[in-house]
Amino acid sequence: MAAPAPILRMSGIGKQFPGVKALDGVDFRLLPGEVHALMGENGAGKSTLIKVLTGVYDIDAGEIELEGRRVAFSSPLAAQQAGISTVYQEVNLCANLSVAENIFIGREPRRLGRIQWKKMRRRAEEILSRLDLDLDVSAPLSSYSLAIQQMVAIARAVDIDAKVLILDEPTSSLDAGEVAQLFRVMRRLKEQGIAILFVSHFLDQIYEISDRMTILRNGTLVGEYLTSELSQVELVGKMIGRELADLEKLEGRPPAREAAPLVEAELLGRTGAIEPFTLTIHEGEVVGLAGLLGSGRTEIARLLFGADHAGTGALKIDGQAVSLRTPRSAVARKIAFCSENRRAEGLIPDLTVRENIILALQAARGWTRPIPRRKQDELVDKYISALNIRPANPEQLVRNLSGGNQQKVLLARWLILEPRLLILDEPTRGIDVGAKAEIQRLVAELSDGGMAVLFISAELEEVLRLSHKVGVLRDRRLVAELDNDESLTTDRLTETIASGAIS
Amino acid sequence: MTSVTGLLDLRRTVPQKYIPVMVTAGLFIAMFVAGGIRYEGFATGQIILNVFIDNAFLLVVAVGMTFVILTGGIDLSVGSVVGLSTMISASLLKDGWPAFGVMALVLVIGAVLGLGMGAIIHYFEIQPFIVTLAGMFLARGLCYTISTDSIPIENSTFTAIAQTRVDLGGDMWVSPSVLIALVVVLAAAYVLHYTRLGRNVYATGGSEQSALLMGLPVARTKIAVYTVSGFCSALGGLLFAFYSLSGYGLSAVGMELDAIAAVVIGGTLLTGGSGYLLGTVLGVLVLGLIQTIISFEGTLSSWWTKIFIGLLLFAFILLQRLITARRR
């Protein structure tokens, strides 16, 4: 099959930020009717390439051609008008407006300045039906799930006569069913000849949907490959520039030692959040929690951290009954919680790495006893090198770090407190394979050192690789507690999640 | 139990977005019926029309406030701008200016004040609360540079408007101010529902960040709502001048709070993005009817009005909280 002429061609793209060469001589092309994955670790230059393409940044070198014509966009709006639309990870729509309005606002059908609501609704329905979606277009967007909202964003994007659709991590907060629905829509758009640029950290999804991929590393082009001709192991090797040995090393974890129980939850529950559950976490044990989004994983973590009040049941720490009324009392008992939402609930982007790391320790000491600067530097340096935070500059603002490194800063903040139980809620979501492996290795080391870890992740392989014991959640109920032995596989976990019983 | 299932049925048949407005409408009807049962001569059409007559200026000011609150902002300057408008009108009329020239000038001054505050809020990214607080002091202070005393208005056009009765038949009448206020309400409702500006107001209130990324003119929208509010305050000031036939630096002190209360009782979310103009009209009516009931009661001091408004505000803020919590 002769390849059609590319609709978009970027050649020799270079982009310089103060002190960093973000892109250096990158070539990229996009064919009509293909899904093209852009791969690379965090900081490899994926976002920069997208931002250069959509006119958020200027380019310092190279040129962009759209349909054979040289273009340079001054703003995302200009790119949109030329036919390049972007849908970001966070849904950038107004949830208070109706579905139809969200598709059309800014270019509503009008007559004499009067918005024609009927026509707008009818056209919205047409556009959505092209994407195989049947929605009540006059209902507010907030009445639909995040996945549907994302698809409405796509509908808005393609209605602007899009030739190129950029999907920047659209799947990171969707569950499996929703991802399948999104992929159906993507295939439909592909048939219509739209070129789709897809960014995702989930390798399985890349292999399911994409036809071709371009790999970047450290701002340079590694190469362009057909997805069908590149194995996952080769792909990861090319992305991180080294073999997967690091990941493999974790296989074959030593079984948890028989240790004293650290935290015992007995019929702990909270109405509307999680059904009463019983769970014991031993010292040095990694307990994984598996289940779909919204199955109650985070709710368990919040109860154990005192962020929510338990309605029923009892909690024992070290055999002593306690009631955790606030996170403060949990911290006092050496429990730490890295929340799922690191941007909103954890890190303070405008403070430096050092300030962010020192925050929890300072809070535990109280504001009247500031930690001496020398002690701060000592601690922060230790954790920056232990966790391999890059750039290794404690005075860097956290907002300038990549997702994986932000996650490590958050981890460092809690590790400094030397917790006995560390609760990690989706610590590896949205970060690249290299950083993921580092965090996983760290969890293993910590537990070998006697720290108990409650590990929550949507990725079953990860849960399986790290945990000694896996709790399975379904519909806000802890349905099973499985020992991680030879017989436990991701298939069996999936089945348990699906059926709600131990198979 | 039956009331609970009744409420559930209601929620299934009526879209959730209309519930706050319907609650306010229900409250208004209940107050009217209760008043009719308790007091003789209460349940007449003229009672409601009197509420309109006595609150036409508040209604106009509240319309402007609705625009601002829908974008998630607040305008504390409206009461002072009302006061300033009455002062400017009264003093210029005393100097022999023509009535319509005065009206036009006052409206322009109000709109320009609003425009200025909107521009400062947007371009310097300062909290609307602070900027309009400054505007409030500024406008109030300007009143006293004109005069510290009350200035009577004796202009023939103004007195004619003040004394005209528009008969509606059946012994019922309204003042021209009521008609002006209703025109403002209808025009504003049209703008909010049927024009791009109106939809951009809702979008900006829903999520300013998203509105920007969707390519909407957020800057223009935000500045426009404060201009609208300034214009409405000035118009409200003119209506207040018709109503009181005087200009006084202390008039309409605290009216911004009445306007905000009316908007909130009308079901508009203070966080922006949700609410209807009909709700604001009902909010003003509820506030007015409370005053009427208290004057009918006779023995209660007028401070009871404030107490009831306070209680109502608590109730409605809690209601909004419940509705938004359920939506999540």
Contacts between the chains, C-beta under 8 A, distances in Angstrom:
chain1	res1	chain2	res2	distance
A	76	B	213	7.2
A	76	B	215	7.7
A	77	B	215	4.6
A	80	B	215	6.7
A	88	B	213	7.8
A	91	B	210	7.9
A	92	B	207	7.8
A	92	B	209	7.0
A	92	B	210	4.4
A	92	B	213	4.3
A	92	B	214	6.8
A	93	B	207	7.7
A	93	B	210	5.5
A	93	B	214	7.2
A	94	B	202	7.4
A	94	B	203	4.7
A	94	B	206	3.4
A	94	B	207	5.2
A	94	B	210	5.3
A	94	B	211	6.5
A	94	B	214	7.7
A	94	B	273	7.0
A	95	B	206	6.3
A	95	B	207	7.2
A	96	B	202	6.6
A	96	B	205	7.1
A	96	B	206	3.7
A	96	B	207	7.9
A	96	B	273	3.9
A	96	B	274	5.4
A	97	B	199	7.5
A	97	B	202	6.0
A	97	B	203	6.1
A	97	B	206	6.0
A	97	B	273	7.9
A	101	B	199	6.5
A	101	B	203	7.9
A	105	B	199	5.8
A	105	B	200	7.5
A	105	B	203	5.7
A	105	B	214	6.3
A	105	B	216	6.6
A	106	B	196	7.6
A	106	B	214	5.9
A	106	B	215	5.4
A	106	B	216	5.2
A	108	B	196	6.5
A	108	B	199	6.9
A	110	B	196	7.4
A	113	B	195	6.0
A	113	B	196	7.9
A	114	B	194	4.9
A	114	B	195	7.2
A	115	B	193	7.8
A	115	B	194	5.1
A	115	B	195	6.6
A	115	B	196	7.1
A	115	B	199	6.9
A	139	B	15	7.7
A	140	B	17	6.6
A	142	B	327	6.0
A	143	B	327	7.9
A	156	B	214	7.5
